[in-house]
Amino acid sequence: MCDFYQQAADVIEKLIEKKGSIKGLTYNRNVNVKTSKTCYALVCETLKYKSVIDRIIELTPGLDKEFKKNKTIKYSLLVVMIYELLFSSNGKIKGGGQAKKLLSHYQAPINSALARMKIQKKVSENIDLLPDNIRYPITLPRYVRVNTLFNNCNENCIKDVIDHFKNVDQFELLSKPPKLQTKSITKDNGIIEQQTTIILGEKEFYQDLDFPEILIFNHAVDLHDHKMLLNGQIILQDKASCLPSFILSPPPGSVCIDSCSAPGNKTSLLSAQMKNTGKIFAVEKDTKRCGTLIKLTKRSHCKNIETINDSFLNLKHNDPKFKDVEYILCDPSCSGTGIVNRLDYLLPTKYSSDEIVTDENDEDLDEILNQQGEKSKNSNQQKQEEKLVLNKKDLKKEKKRKLKEMKQQGGNKKLIQQQKQKDTKIPLIPIKTKEEIEEEEKVEEEKRVKLLADFQLSIIQHAFAFPNVKKVIYSTCSTHQIENEDVVKRAIDELNKNGEKWRVVKILPHWTNSRGLPIYKNSDYSIRMTPSKDYTIGFFVAMFEKINQENNITPQIIENAQKDIKHENNNNNNNNNNNNNNNNNNNNNNNNNNNNNNNNNNNNNNNNNNNNNNNNNNNNNNNNNNNNNNNNNNNNNNNNNNINVKQQTIKNSNVNSEESNKKHPKKKLKLK
Ligand SMILES: C[S@@+](CC[C@H](N)C(=O)[O-])C[C@H]1O[C@@H](n2cnc3c(N)ncnc32)[C@H](O)[C@@H]1O
């Protein structure tokens, strides 16, 4: 047997056991680069087909058992070899060996299982058996954040990094964002979707227009062992993942808590915002991940961090050391459905992690789900589980009954033998239709997401209760409404019930293209990043702010309005960029219109007059928005008028944040 198979199988086994990342496990071996590359490619391709191969094994009677009996052949090796046999360009297993011999006995039933799967899915090509996210992967650019703490917060930090990439690594800095390419793809369910990507050459990069610390490279640029990464000068962090720290923006000297902090990329950005002054309590429940947090924040030159290896939920609100805490970042564990650019999303569990190169998600989800599950497991679920066990038992009973019947009827030995053989071909688990499997998976996923949402809510509710907290930011890398807009609504409803004065802040108001879903009044105050539109991972951010009872105007309202004015001044000088954005703009209008339709549907279901009124207002706002977007070819005179209106708004200090946001004229789009 070829060595590559064994190497790839070892890597896959370790990945399943969450013992590292694909790159780490393939390149850390003591083999040459060429061998590592071949192994890496084989691992990636096998993982793409893993769910299909698992199903083939399930549909091939006896195969699984045979391999389990044979203790020398691992399951991961079986998967690699079936990939090679059915899906590689070779179409056969190279070399000899015991595994190949065993597998060749099953070649016919394996081929027939594959054929059955294709018939069931009504496809003719193997590639069409793959799920949508694997068939149409979204390629995101490589985001690099310059660490402004480097070299004692040297003011030339960003320039030094850009110069290094230009002069040492021979990259070309583009003076403006590159072109976008949009393609239509038809998904499994027949829906046609638009996917937009950034066209960047392999040796090109550019500086983000919103956050100058962020540099954007071609997705294929590999910086995992770059000198500037290892010495803490740069951090590999998706733009979306930087948003919570940028938006919370604690001033130098303040006191913060990062409630779920490992591996610490948001913590180190908070630290940079605070210029290494004040204090950040970085809380992390998982001991191993806490170790990574300490290592990475040290590497990022953070000096204002105190790590706490405990559950945030165990922190006491009356502990004197938290009395000055004003800012809290909540980035709790989530389903991770927004992470589209990682190879390990191909693994059997979506909840896996590559803790060195990416900051999102974590490995303790099973524990969280178990804990939340214990609280909410209801009798319905139990009944369903019992039913499944019964199904298996019934099947065995049925086999026995048939044989007994034949014997009683005096059936001859040959026939009984044939029946026995036929029966062993019936898999123990009843074969379910594709629809049944999909439905079951959907129910299972919904159950998991609900448990996660309860956990996420408990984290932000714990944050609200610190005595002097002013701002709480909440984020997830999930695309589920249940974990995002719904958690925000549940949190604010709870606060209102208890008579506490908190509001959701309209963050980054000029980002008209990436708002939260318009499900309820002001749910679009939050930010929702979508890979196919924003070229970042899928991400959600919302910010809560305590209302100062004496004066309803909060610093955030003034800050937002000032940012809008600055932004529109920039826009006057930036006609070209805005013209490029017209395409996005139209997409956005379509999205808004779709969302409006959803809104109306929701209203009908609710039969609630007040809600209808609110949503109609929303619709009107959205329609205005569309009109404004359509007229987006920079009318400078209008802009100047807008600025005057906004300056007026700042002066008028008797309006609350929601009102003031409504009064703001709609903003122009900005390329992100
Ligand atoms: C999404 S990750 C955080 C990523 C991190 N904010 C970053 O940007 O680098 C969630 C983290 O929360 C941790 N966690 C989960 N439950 C927790 C709890 N009750 N208290 C503190 N940390 C928790 C997980 O172990 C995981 O490291």
The ligand as an SDF file (V2000), in Angstrom:
LIG
                    3D

 27 29  0  0  0  0  0  0  0  0999 V2000
  -16.0780   32.2470   20.0950 C   0  0  0  0  0  0  0  0  0  0  0  0
  -14.8240   31.8120   21.1640 S   0  0  0  0  0  0  0  0  0  0  0  0
  -14.1140   33.3560   21.5750 C   0  0  0  0  0  0  0  0  0  0  0  0
  -13.1330   33.9110   20.5620 C   0  0  0  0  0  0  0  0  0  0  0  0
  -12.3940   35.1200   21.1230 C   0  0  0  0  0  0  0  0  0  0  0  0
  -13.3030   36.1500   21.5750 N   0  0  0  0  0  0  0  0  0  0  0  0
  -11.4380   35.7290   20.1230 C   0  0  0  0  0  0  0  0  0  0  0  0
  -11.8590   36.6140   19.3830 O   0  0  0  0  0  0  0  0  0  0  0  0
  -10.2810   35.3320   20.0650 O   0  0  0  0  0  0  0  0  0  0  0  0
  -15.6930   31.4740   22.6280 C   0  0  0  0  0  0  0  0  0  0  0  0
  -14.8070   31.1650   23.8260 C   0  0  0  0  0  0  0  0  0  0  0  0
  -15.6110   31.1950   24.9980 O   0  0  0  0  0  0  0  0  0  0  0  0
  -15.1580   30.2000   25.8870 C   0  0  0  0  0  0  0  0  0  0  0  0
  -16.2650   29.9640   26.8450 N   0  0  0  0  0  0  0  0  0  0  0  0
  -17.3660   29.1810   26.6870 C   0  0  0  0  0  0  0  0  0  0  0  0
  -18.1470   29.2570   27.7740 N   0  0  0  0  0  0  0  0  0  0  0  0
  -17.5620   30.1200   28.6220 C   0  0  0  0  0  0  0  0  0  0  0  0
  -17.9030   30.6320   29.8950 C   0  0  0  0  0  0  0  0  0  0  0  0
  -19.0150   30.2550   30.5280 N   0  0  0  0  0  0  0  0  0  0  0  0
  -17.0680   31.5090   30.4750 N   0  0  0  0  0  0  0  0  0  0  0  0
  -15.9220   31.8960   29.8530 C   0  0  0  0  0  0  0  0  0  0  0  0
  -15.5430   31.4360   28.6450 N   0  0  0  0  0  0  0  0  0  0  0  0
  -16.3560   30.5730   28.0330 C   0  0  0  0  0  0  0  0  0  0  0  0
  -14.8250   29.0510   24.9740 C   0  0  0  0  0  0  0  0  0  0  0  0
  -13.9610   28.1300   25.5850 O   0  0  0  0  0  0  0  0  0  0  0  0
  -14.1820   29.7870   23.8060 C   0  0  0  0  0  0  0  0  0  0  0  0
  -12.8040   29.8910   23.9890 O   0  0  0  0  0  0  0  0  0  0  0  0
  1  2  1  0
  2  3  1  0
  2 10  1  0
  3  4  1  0
  4  5  1  0
  5  6  1  0
  5  7  1  0
  7  8  2  0
  7  9  1  0
 10 11  1  0
 11 12  1  0
 11 26  1  0
 12 13  1  0
 13 14  1  0
 13 24  1  0
 14 15  1  0
 14 23  1  0
 15 16  2  0
 16 17  1  0
 17 18  1  0
 17 23  2  0
 18 19  1  0
 18 20  2  0
 20 21  1  0
 21 22  2  0
 22 23  1  0
 24 25  1  0
 24 26  1  0
 26 27  1  0
M  CHG  2   2   1   9  -1
M  END
$$$$
